[in-house]
Amino acid sequence: MAANVETMFYVREKPWHGLGVEVQEAPTSNDALIYAGLDWRVLQKSVFDEDGARIGGYKVNVRDSDSAALGIVSDRYKVVQNEDAFRFTDDLLGEGVTYETAGSLQGGRKVWMLAKLPQRYIAAGDEIAPYLAVMNSHDGSSGIKVAMTPIRAVCHNILNLALRTAKRVWATKHTENVMSRVHEARETLMLAETYMGELEHSIDRLSQIPLSDRKVMEFMQEFFPVTEDMTDAQKKNNLRLLEDLKRRYWDAPDLAHVGKNGYRFVNAVSDFATHADPIRRTKNYSENLFLRTVEGNPMIDKAYKMVLAAA
């Protein structure tokens, strides 16, 4: 488990980010809070300078379980406790919601939960499972964020494409009464079906855009160019990454039934973006990848735009 990842859990099948402790059943929010190691509260204390004088206008968020300082925030900051974030999600999704994975990152400064929605969608012959990711921070770096995260069931590829016609993210600041805004978030969630419907339409459209092997190579080389002005090390790294991406397009068993088209290319890029080994793996690589992918991975969006431009 990565050095900056604290206790977290996943249900039965290891998730694409590869983090967590396995449990056998999708738990309720109360169970999930404990399994994920999130059964602690945030206290706010005064901030003092090195001479012991109180600094006005600021508080320090402190975890009650170990007195760890999570971040310095303004007096306007309103704490959203972990239990409230789960309750927010319960209220948002209604009775019966189950949590597939949840946990804390960066020493408790960021927490998340991933709730599995009951609907199933079929696009281009693939099952797409809709999830709802809820992210919160205790260090003042971000507010509450709720995002639709569609995952291709057969291989855990993330397909959260940035569709122009459908919104998939809702957010609010910690300076507002978050719990009072459940109704607004619910209105956004009601658009989830719209997003998934548009996603199905987009995937079907991608599957109808044929791509020659030459065009695919052009796309891949745009991601990983090899030019004369590069150092030998840069060329070597890009060639390695290019070969990896090529294997994910031409040789992936889960894409054997998919024609040489835009959907296959976007899937290969998604697989690469969420599963490939980086050139340098930092100690918090996995958790940063998780956050970036849930919020929207620019590499996947670029691949999507490439294919549409080629249509």
C-alpha positions as CSV (number, residue, x, y, z in Angstrom):
1,M,0.0,0.0,0.0
2,A,1.3,3.5,-0.9
3,A,3.0,5.4,1.9
4,N,0.5,8.2,2.0
5,V,-2.6,6.0,2.0
6,E,-4.2,5.3,5.3
7,T,-6.7,2.5,6.0
8,M,-9.3,1.9,3.3
9,F,-11.4,-0.9,2.1
10,Y,-12.9,-2.4,-1.1
11,V,-15.5,-5.1,-1.7
12,R,-14.5,-8.5,-2.9
13,E,-12.7,-7.5,-6.2
14,K,-9.7,-5.3,-6.0
15,P,-10.5,-1.9,-7.6
16,W,-8.5,-0.4,-10.5
17,H,-6.4,1.8,-8.2
18,G,-5.2,-1.4,-6.4
19,L,-5.5,0.1,-2.9
20,G,-7.3,-1.1,0.2
21,V,-8.3,-3.9,2.5
22,E,-10.8,-6.5,1.2
23,V,-14.2,-7.1,2.7
24,Q,-16.8,-9.5,1.5
25,E,-20.0,-7.5,1.5
26,A,-20.8,-4.0,0.3
27,P,-21.3,-2.3,3.7
28,T,-23.8,0.3,5.0
29,S,-22.5,3.8,5.6
30,N,-21.9,3.0,9.3
31,D,-19.9,-0.1,8.4
32,A,-18.0,1.7,5.7
33,L,-17.0,4.5,8.0
34,I,-15.3,1.9,10.3
35,Y,-13.9,-0.3,7.5
36,A,-12.3,2.7,5.9
37,G,-10.7,3.9,9.1
38,L,-12.8,7.1,8.9
39,D,-14.4,6.9,12.3
40,W,-12.7,10.0,13.6
41,R,-13.8,13.6,13.9
42,V,-12.1,16.9,13.1
43,L,-11.7,19.5,15.8
44,Q,-10.9,23.2,15.3
45,K,-8.3,24.9,17.5
46,S,-6.7,28.3,17.6
47,V,-3.5,29.1,15.7
48,F,-0.6,30.6,17.6
49,D,2.7,32.1,16.3
50,E,6.1,31.0,17.7
51,D,5.9,33.6,20.5
52,G,2.6,32.1,21.7
53,A,0.4,35.0,20.4
54,R,-2.9,33.9,18.9
55,I,-3.3,34.5,15.1
56,G,-6.7,35.9,14.4
57,G,-8.9,34.8,11.4
58,Y,-7.5,31.2,11.3
59,K,-8.1,27.8,12.8
60,V,-6.2,24.6,12.6
61,N,-8.1,21.4,11.8
62,V,-7.0,18.6,14.1
63,R,-8.0,14.9,14.0
64,D,-9.3,13.8,17.4
65,S,-7.9,10.2,17.1
66,D,-4.2,11.2,17.1
67,S,-4.1,15.1,17.3
68,A,-2.7,15.2,13.8
69,A,-2.9,18.7,12.2
70,L,-4.7,18.4,8.9
71,G,-4.5,22.0,7.7
72,I,-4.9,25.7,8.6
73,V,-8.2,27.2,7.4
74,S,-10.0,30.5,7.7
75,D,-12.6,31.3,10.4
76,R,-15.2,31.0,7.6
77,Y,-14.4,27.3,7.0
78,K,-17.1,24.9,8.1
79,V,-16.0,21.4,8.9
80,V,-17.9,18.5,7.2
81,Q,-17.2,15.5,9.4
82,N,-16.6,12.1,7.8
83,E,-19.9,10.8,9.2
84,D,-21.7,13.8,7.7
85,A,-20.1,13.2,4.3
86,F,-21.5,9.6,4.4
87,R,-24.9,10.9,5.6
88,F,-24.8,13.4,2.8
89,T,-24.3,10.5,0.4
90,D,-27.0,8.4,2.1
91,D,-29.5,11.3,1.8
92,L,-28.4,12.0,-1.8
93,L,-28.8,8.5,-3.0
94,G,-31.6,7.3,-0.8
95,E,-32.0,4.2,1.3
96,G,-30.1,1.1,0.2
97,V,-26.9,2.8,-1.1
98,T,-23.8,0.6,-0.8
99,Y,-20.2,1.6,-0.7
100,E,-17.6,-0.2,-2.8
101,T,-14.5,1.6,-1.5
102,A,-13.6,4.5,0.8
103,G,-10.7,5.8,2.7
104,S,-8.4,8.6,3.6
105,L,-5.4,10.0,1.7
106,Q,-2.4,12.2,2.7
107,G,-2.6,11.6,6.4
108,G,-6.4,12.3,6.6
109,R,-6.3,15.6,4.7
110,K,-8.4,14.1,1.9
111,V,-11.1,11.5,2.2
112,W,-13.3,9.8,-0.4
113,M,-16.1,7.2,-0.9
114,L,-17.2,5.4,-4.0
115,A,-20.9,4.4,-4.0
116,K,-22.2,1.9,-6.5
117,L,-25.5,2.8,-8.2
118,P,-28.0,0.0,-9.0
119,Q,-28.5,0.8,-12.7
120,R,-26.6,-1.0,-15.5
121,Y,-25.9,0.3,-19.0
122,I,-24.9,-1.4,-22.1
123,A,-23.0,0.5,-24.8
124,A,-21.2,-1.0,-27.8
125,G,-21.8,-4.4,-26.3
126,D,-20.1,-3.5,-23.0
127,E,-21.5,-3.2,-19.5
128,I,-20.9,0.2,-18.1
129,A,-21.3,0.4,-14.3
130,P,-22.2,3.8,-12.9
131,Y,-20.5,4.9,-9.6
132,L,-20.8,8.1,-7.6
133,A,-17.5,9.4,-6.1
134,V,-17.8,11.8,-3.1
135,M,-14.6,13.6,-2.2
136,N,-13.9,15.9,0.8
137,S,-10.9,17.6,2.2
138,H,-10.0,18.6,5.8
139,D,-7.0,20.8,4.8
140,G,-8.9,23.6,3.0
141,S,-7.6,22.6,-0.4
142,S,-11.1,21.8,-1.8
143,G,-14.7,21.6,-0.8
144,I,-17.1,18.7,-1.2
145,K,-17.2,17.2,-4.7
146,V,-19.6,14.7,-6.1
147,A,-18.8,13.1,-9.5
148,M,-20.3,10.5,-11.7
149,T,-17.6,7.8,-12.5
150,P,-18.7,5.3,-15.1
151,I,-16.4,2.2,-15.2
152,R,-16.3,-0.4,-17.9
153,A,-17.1,-3.5,-15.9
154,V,-15.0,-6.1,-17.7
155,C,-11.7,-4.4,-17.0
156,H,-12.3,-1.4,-14.7
157,N,-11.5,1.1,-17.3
158,I,-12.7,4.6,-16.4
159,L,-14.9,6.2,-19.0
160,N,-15.7,9.6,-17.4
161,L,-15.6,11.5,-20.6
162,A,-16.1,15.3,-20.6
163,L,-19.3,15.5,-22.5
164,R,-20.4,18.9,-23.6
165,T,-24.0,18.0,-23.3
166,A,-24.1,16.5,-19.8
167,K,-22.7,17.5,-16.4
168,R,-21.2,14.9,-14.2
169,V,-19.6,17.0,-11.3
170,W,-21.2,19.0,-8.5
171,A,-19.2,20.9,-5.9
172,T,-19.6,23.2,-2.9
173,K,-17.3,25.1,-0.7
174,H,-16.7,24.6,3.0
175,T,-17.9,28.1,3.7
176,E,-21.4,27.1,2.9
177,N,-23.9,24.9,4.8
178,V,-23.2,21.7,2.9
179,M,-26.0,19.6,4.4
180,S,-28.6,22.2,3.4
181,R,-27.5,21.8,-0.2
182,V,-28.3,18.1,-0.5
183,H,-31.4,19.0,-2.6
184,E,-29.2,20.9,-5.1
185,A,-26.8,18.0,-5.3
186,R,-29.8,15.7,-5.8
187,E,-30.9,17.8,-8.7
188,T,-27.5,17.3,-10.2
189,L,-27.7,13.6,-9.5
190,M,-31.0,13.4,-11.3
191,L,-28.9,14.4,-14.3
192,A,-26.8,11.3,-13.9
193,E,-29.2,9.4,-16.0
194,T,-28.9,12.1,-18.6
195,Y,-25.1,11.8,-18.4
196,M,-25.2,8.0,-18.7
197,G,-27.6,8.3,-21.6
198,E,-25.3,10.7,-23.4
199,L,-22.3,8.5,-22.6
200,E,-24.0,5.5,-24.2
201,H,-24.7,7.7,-27.2
202,S,-21.1,8.9,-27.3
203,I,-19.7,5.3,-27.0
204,D,-21.9,4.1,-29.8
205,R,-20.7,7.0,-31.9
206,L,-17.1,6.2,-31.1
207,S,-17.6,2.6,-32.1
208,Q,-18.8,3.8,-35.5
209,I,-15.7,5.9,-36.2
210,P,-13.3,3.6,-38.1
211,L,-9.6,4.2,-37.5
212,S,-6.8,2.9,-39.7
213,D,-3.7,1.5,-38.1
214,R,-1.8,4.5,-39.5
215,K,-4.2,7.0,-37.9
216,V,-4.0,5.2,-34.5
217,M,-0.2,5.4,-34.7
218,E,-0.5,9.1,-35.4
219,F,-2.7,9.5,-32.3
220,M,-0.3,7.5,-30.2
221,Q,2.8,9.4,-31.4
222,E,1.0,12.7,-30.5
223,F,0.9,11.4,-26.9
224,F,4.5,10.1,-27.0
225,P,6.5,11.8,-29.7
226,V,10.1,10.8,-30.5
227,T,12.0,13.7,-32.0
228,E,15.6,14.7,-32.8
229,D,15.7,17.4,-30.2
230,M,15.0,15.0,-27.4
231,T,17.7,13.5,-25.2
232,D,18.4,9.8,-25.5
233,A,16.7,9.2,-22.1
234,Q,13.6,11.1,-23.3
235,K,13.4,9.1,-26.5
236,K,13.9,5.8,-24.6
237,N,11.1,6.7,-22.1
238,N,8.6,7.7,-24.8
239,L,9.3,4.6,-26.9
240,R,8.7,2.5,-23.8
241,L,5.4,4.2,-23.1
242,L,4.4,4.1,-26.8
243,E,5.0,0.3,-26.9
244,D,2.8,-0.1,-23.8
245,L,0.0,1.9,-25.4
246,K,0.3,-0.1,-28.6
247,R,-0.1,-3.4,-26.7
248,R,-3.2,-2.1,-25.0
249,Y,-4.8,-1.2,-28.3
250,W,-3.8,-4.1,-30.5
251,D,-3.3,-7.0,-28.0
252,A,-5.8,-6.5,-25.2
253,P,-8.0,-9.6,-24.8
254,D,-11.0,-7.5,-23.6
255,L,-10.9,-5.5,-26.8
256,A,-10.7,-8.6,-29.1
257,H,-14.4,-8.2,-29.9
258,V,-14.1,-4.5,-30.6
259,G,-13.4,-3.3,-34.2
260,K,-10.6,-0.9,-35.1
261,N,-12.5,2.2,-34.2
262,G,-12.6,5.2,-31.8
263,Y,-14.1,3.3,-28.9
264,R,-11.3,0.8,-29.0
265,F,-8.7,3.6,-29.0
266,V,-10.4,5.5,-26.1
267,N,-10.5,2.3,-24.1
268,A,-6.8,1.6,-24.8
269,V,-5.9,5.1,-23.6
270,S,-8.1,4.8,-20.6
271,D,-6.5,1.5,-19.7
272,F,-3.1,3.0,-20.1
273,A,-4.0,6.2,-18.1
274,T,-5.3,4.2,-15.2
275,H,-3.1,1.1,-15.1
276,A,0.2,1.7,-16.8
277,D,3.4,1.9,-14.7
278,P,4.9,5.5,-14.7
279,I,8.5,6.2,-15.6
280,R,8.9,7.4,-12.0
281,R,6.6,6.1,-9.3
282,T,6.3,8.7,-6.4
283,K,5.3,7.5,-3.0
284,N,1.8,8.9,-3.4
285,Y,1.4,8.0,-7.1
286,S,-1.6,5.7,-6.7
287,E,-3.7,8.1,-4.6
288,N,-2.9,11.0,-6.9
289,L,-3.9,8.9,-9.9
290,F,-7.1,8.0,-8.1
291,L,-8.1,11.6,-7.4
292,R,-7.0,12.8,-10.9
293,T,-9.0,10.1,-12.7
294,V,-12.1,10.5,-10.7
295,E,-12.0,14.2,-11.3
296,G,-11.3,13.7,-15.0
297,N,-8.2,12.4,-16.6
298,P,-6.9,14.8,-19.3
299,M,-5.3,12.0,-21.3
300,I,-8.6,10.2,-21.7
301,D,-10.4,13.4,-22.6
302,K,-7.7,14.2,-25.2
303,A,-8.1,10.8,-26.8
304,Y,-11.9,11.3,-27.0
305,K,-11.4,14.7,-28.7
306,M,-8.9,13.2,-31.1
307,V,-11.3,10.6,-32.3
308,L,-14.2,13.1,-32.7
309,A,-11.9,15.4,-34.7
310,A,-11.1,12.5,-37.0
311,A,-14.7,11.6,-37.7
